[in-house]
């Protein structure tokens, strides 16, 4: 076996360990979306209250990243992941038997705190283990596998909901958490040696976080990543209204939206892996911005029709997801390399800003816009314009 083949196998094995950690986020976010009407009926609440179960998870997730990152820098990646997975299994199991709305809210908050380590530490694990070019390649592989999560989760959730009810969705998350915990316990390596660890004293951690907010070189790729993801997430969070109301679908029709997304993400991940070492990271981001703008324009054109077709509305998200997957590894790498001695902290702040923005969208924007499809498109377009302004206005897009 040649050294190049061995390196490819090493990257693939590592990605197969890391990607399931990152998949905690889409599985926890998207699997129960088809259950919104049934849960609302069982818990005697309305649609806005159900959106709160999504936003409460996101707020908790975002806040927990600020803790998980520095803890992984101080005590190592592996113990943080293992304890977080134990907590995730426990909170998911309690959601199976929850009977009151306040219990669901509280447990979703707990689930968000527990799941945060998956996204934060997985990014740091990759950058600890590989050089910049190989990191982009591993991030690309992870993106391809990560693409399956947002597509599989709501489709699987729809079938579980129609066959067994909403509690089966959380039972699935328990099973996924148990399998992931066993796999991490057996095979996840520690990538941060004791000599590379830093203090987790709150004063020092807060000082480092404050420093990231003054670091333009760090903030530019983070904000572009956040807003491009947020424009797409607007439609993900509004998918119950999009599928049930605007497109006239049912519980098993969430694939209309999520299947194009997964195809685009997978193809974009392949393109990102190919471009590593061949195309500058800034160029891939510039291409991604252009293609995401075109895809939103196509959705807006479809939304102008009195009765928009399913294909016209959902197929452009394949292009959007392709563009996002093409630029996302480069944006992640540009941000993490600003803090080579504290990648856990950098990854935590990146995840906090991204998930915090998504939480704000679900809290204050989705329920306001999802009654009219064109309003959703307009909201996403405004977010995309901000991303373009940050990238090109900051000078990175001119390199």
Secondary structure by P-SEA (a helix, b strand, c coil): ccaaaaaaaaaaaaaaacccccaaaaaaccccccaaaaaaaaacccaaaaaaaaaaaaaaaaaaaaaaaaaaacccaaaaaaaaaaaaaaaaaaaaacccaaaaaaaaaaaaaaaaaaaaaaaaaaaacccaaaaaaaaaaaaaaaaaacccaaaaaaaaaacccaaaaaaaaaaaaaaaaaaaaccccccccccccccccaaaaaaaaaaaaacaaaaaaaaaaaaaaaaaaaaaaaccccccccccccccccccccaaaaaaaaaaaaaaaaacccccaaaaaaaaaaaaaaaaaaaaaaaacccccccccccaaaaaaaaaaacaaaaaaaaaaaccccaaaaaaaaaaaaaaaaaaaaacccccccccaaaaaaaaaaaaaaaaaaaaaaccccc
